[in-house]
Amino acid sequence: MNLNRSGFLIFLSLFFLTFSIVFFDQSKVVATSHSIIATSSAPFQILISRLRDFYTFWTDALFNIRELKLKNQELIQKNLELESALADISDLKSENESLKKQLNFANEYRRNLIGANIISRDYQNSRSFIIDAGALDGLAVGMTVLAGGGNIVGQIILANERTSQIRAIFDTGTKISSVTQISRVAGLTRGLGSDLILDLVPKSQDLGIDETIISSGQDGIWPKGLVVGKIAVIESGQNQIFKIAHLKSLIDWSRLEHVFIIIP
Amino acid sequence: MRKFFLFIILLACAIIQLSFLNPSYMGVNLILAFVIALALTQEISFTLPAVWFAGFIIDLNKTLYFGISSLVFITLVVIITLGHRFFLSSRRIKNIIILGILAVIIERILFLVFVNLAVLLKEGFYESPASFFNTFGFLLELIITPIIILGFFKLLFKDSVQEFKQEWQKNYQIFK
């Protein structure tokens, strides 16, 4: 417990060794060590995350029976409405396809997806996840990760053999060329650590609360048409050149267990 | 043998922290509580290398540079050891609670300092301090971490902490 001379020497040695690791994190030695620790701890992480899923499922089921019942009734009603809307959409779809044929449009880009489970998360915020699929499953750095409904979760930043690390959309490293879905106002979505903003929107352009923001595909990194979030708050200061919109993600991050990776 | 057992528990805490007790579930900082408990009860020659290694497991799932958590943990252990020696020297419940609360705040400050130091030196910019403190999990951590530390003391370190035990019994009598 006492910080004696040897203790202080151990601290200094570990401190400078770790500092070197931080600064040479791209080196082969550090990457190999990272991969070894990731691979050897993956089975335990998978086991614990399965226990967590089991626990969450049953506690949810036990404590939210009433809520689940109400939600079920609501969903049945919504399903009926959607079925009638779907009938209209299929008419429009066939009409659209015949028009496309007449105009010689190229075939739409169809996404090839791989499913994976989240096995661990950054414990202080939701800026990073580890999934149980890796390079052996065909995953690689830079691939886009989605939740259901085409909502962007993030991007793969490290692909080990059987696990991969995802940088979540909230991370400060995230920058997505975006556009509002209806009014087609362009901007840049940036992560602020625990928030998302749509930046670089000219003041002359109008933004609406609850408007959906999608990726524009113009950055060549994020595929076009993926959902980023919805506008929650709009900021437009007198001395600012651009507007900023604070976005809310449509993903329930606390319940996110499964993701899909787009294979180019 | 006991040290090996404690090391395994430390690694288990790290994995449970990542795969079970993450922000999606309560935001309990189990690993920090165990690091503090180790710093208060074990020799620093064992605690430093053990928490250093556990930091790398935590860093498997951080977008920060690999090794930042290890830096934070070893520095925190030294600060706790010094704080325990000079300011809060007895293992009374009150002192452990104060140390627990201070450790949560110091841990976040250390993350802020080391992350920004690394980002600034490597990339030339820095991250907003708000993202390190404005989460609901931080407030929860301030309350829950001291309770978990007391739990660890009761479960794992009670033999080595007679003073704590007496204090616990005294308080328990009051509650009775």
Chai-1 contact restraints between the chains, C-beta under 6 A:
chainA,res_idxA,chainB,res_idxB,connection_type,confidence,min_distance_angstrom,max_distance_angstrom,comment,restraint_id
A,L3,B,I44,contact,1.0,0.0,6.0,A-B,restraint_1
A,L3,B,T81,contact,1.0,0.0,6.0,A-B,restraint_2
A,G7,B,I44,contact,1.0,0.0,6.0,A-B,restraint_3
A,G7,B,S45,contact,1.0,0.0,6.0,A-B,restraint_4
A,I10,B,S45,contact,1.0,0.0,6.0,A-B,restraint_5
A,I10,B,L48,contact,1.0,0.0,6.0,A-B,restraint_6
A,F11,B,L48,contact,1.0,0.0,6.0,A-B,restraint_7
A,F11,B,I74,contact,1.0,0.0,6.0,A-B,restraint_8
A,F11,B,V78,contact,1.0,0.0,6.0,A-B,restraint_9
A,L14,B,L48,contact,1.0,0.0,6.0,A-B,restraint_10
A,L14,B,W52,contact,1.0,0.0,6.0,A-B,restraint_11
A,L14,B,I74,contact,1.0,0.0,6.0,A-B,restraint_12
A,T18,B,G67,contact,1.0,0.0,6.0,A-B,restraint_13
A,T18,B,S70,contact,1.0,0.0,6.0,A-B,restraint_14
A,T18,B,L71,contact,1.0,0.0,6.0,A-B,restraint_15
A,I21,B,G67,contact,1.0,0.0,6.0,A-B,restraint_16
A,V22,B,Y65,contact,1.0,0.0,6.0,A-B,restraint_17
A,V22,B,G67,contact,1.0,0.0,6.0,A-B,restraint_18
A,V22,B,A118,contact,1.0,0.0,6.0,A-B,restraint_19
A,D25,B,Y65,contact,1.0,0.0,6.0,A-B,restraint_20
A,D25,B,F66,contact,1.0,0.0,6.0,A-B,restraint_21
A,H34,B,F66,contact,1.0,0.0,6.0,A-B,restraint_22
A,I37,B,F56,contact,1.0,0.0,6.0,A-B,restraint_23
A,A38,B,L60,contact,1.0,0.0,6.0,A-B,restraint_24
A,S41,B,I57,contact,1.0,0.0,6.0,A-B,restraint_25
A,F44,B,I15,contact,1.0,0.0,6.0,A-B,restraint_26
A,Q45,B,I15,contact,1.0,0.0,6.0,A-B,restraint_27
A,Q45,B,S19,contact,1.0,0.0,6.0,A-B,restraint_28
A,I48,B,I15,contact,1.0,0.0,6.0,A-B,restraint_29
A,I48,B,I16,contact,1.0,0.0,6.0,A-B,restraint_30
A,I48,B,S19,contact,1.0,0.0,6.0,A-B,restraint_31
A,I48,B,F20,contact,1.0,0.0,6.0,A-B,restraint_32
A,S49,B,S19,contact,1.0,0.0,6.0,A-B,restraint_33
A,R52,B,F20,contact,1.0,0.0,6.0,A-B,restraint_34
A,I119,B,S19,contact,1.0,0.0,6.0,A-B,restraint_35
A,S120,B,L18,contact,1.0,0.0,6.0,A-B,restraint_36
A,S120,B,S19,contact,1.0,0.0,6.0,A-B,restraint_37
A,S120,B,N61,contact,1.0,0.0,6.0,A-B,restraint_38
A,R121,B,N22,contact,1.0,0.0,6.0,A-B,restraint_39
A,D122,B,N61,contact,1.0,0.0,6.0,A-B,restraint_40
A,D122,B,K62,contact,1.0,0.0,6.0,A-B,restraint_41
A,Y123,B,Q17,contact,1.0,0.0,6.0,A-B,restraint_42
A,Y123,B,N22,contact,1.0,0.0,6.0,A-B,restraint_43
A,N125,B,T135,contact,1.0,0.0,6.0,A-B,restraint_44
A,S126,B,P23,contact,1.0,0.0,6.0,A-B,restraint_45
A,R127,B,T63,contact,1.0,0.0,6.0,A-B,restraint_46
A,S128,B,N61,contact,1.0,0.0,6.0,A-B,restraint_47
A,S128,B,K62,contact,1.0,0.0,6.0,A-B,restraint_48
A,S128,B,T63,contact,1.0,0.0,6.0,A-B,restraint_49
A,I130,B,N61,contact,1.0,0.0,6.0,A-B,restraint_50
A,R167,B,T63,contact,1.0,0.0,6.0,A-B,restraint_51
A,D171,B,T63,contact,1.0,0.0,6.0,A-B,restraint_52
A,T172,B,E127,contact,1.0,0.0,6.0,A-B,restraint_53
A,G193,B,S131,contact,1.0,0.0,6.0,A-B,restraint_54
A,S194,B,S131,contact,1.0,0.0,6.0,A-B,restraint_55
A,S254,B,S24,contact,1.0,0.0,6.0,A-B,restraint_56
